[in-house]
Amino acid sequence: MSNDETFAAAYREHYWAVSRYVARRLDGRGSDVEEVVAEVFTVAWRRRSDLPPSPLPWLYGVARRCLANAVRGYGRRRRLLDRLGNDESAHGTQVVAGPGSDTPGDWVHEALARLSPADQEVLRLTAWEELAVDEVAVVLGCGSRAAAMRLHRARRRLRAEIDRLQITPVATGAATPRRDIPKEPGHG
């Protein structure tokens, strides 16, 4: 198969997986997602001779770097708008969560948000993208042992954050925070 055919097959087979990967990390901002995905496949086209036989982890690695570039760009634009005084606070606009906005599972996102970006990424690659450790290693650009160790440490830190939030399962299978339950003497 030629490089062009290899690229076309990778595009057809993995476009939606890469789109979901990017969307989950940009919280579904549609036009931004499309822009980053387009950049991922532009890079893949330019480097089509480098596409491995199983290109999805490689494409995730490219997407990870494209996302980092995009986030830096968003930060620069945000700082420019702040300097110009053209932000939401200058116009009195404020977004407030409505009543009942605490949805089941929010505690997981809260615990995950407390982790470093590197820990968040390795956990998302295994949970959201359903990648094996060897594939995570390709995305992160490290060896399989290093990826396994990063995953192990990230899981341990996530467990610690969940414990800090004092999350306890309830009989329905959902989880609820125990923030109002006093700690027993000698426990934490």
C-alpha positions, 0 to 999 in steps of 0.5 A: 500500500502506498503512503497516500493509501496508508494515510487515507485508511488511517483517516477513515478508520480513526478520524472519529476516535481522534475527534473524540479524544480532542473533544474530551480534552477541550470540553466539546468546543466545536470549532476548536475541536475541528481546528485541532483535529484538522491540524492532527491530520495535516501533520499525519499527511506530512508525515504519512511515510512515518505512519506505523501499522497501528496508527491510532496511538501515534495519532493520539500522540500527535493530537496531544502535541497539537492540543498543547499548542492550541491551549498555549494559543488560547492562553495567549489570546485570553491574556491579550483580551484581559490586557485589553479589558474585553473579558466577561467580567468587564461586561458583567457577564457571569456563568452560575451553576443552577440548582441541582447541577451536581450530577452523579459522578461529579466527584470523579471529575473533581478528584481528577481535576486535582491531579497534575495534567500528566496524571490526568492524561495517563488516566484518560488515555486508559479510561477514555481512549481504552488504550493498553499500556504499550499504546499509552507509551506510544502516545506519551513517547516513553517506554512501556515500563515508564508508562506502566509506572506513570499509570500506577502512580496516577491511579494511586494519586487519584485514590488519595484524592478520592479519599481526601474528598471522602467519597463513599458509595451508596446502596443505589450504586451511585457515590456521594461525598461524605463531607458532612461526616466527622472523622473518627479520632486517629483517622486522617 
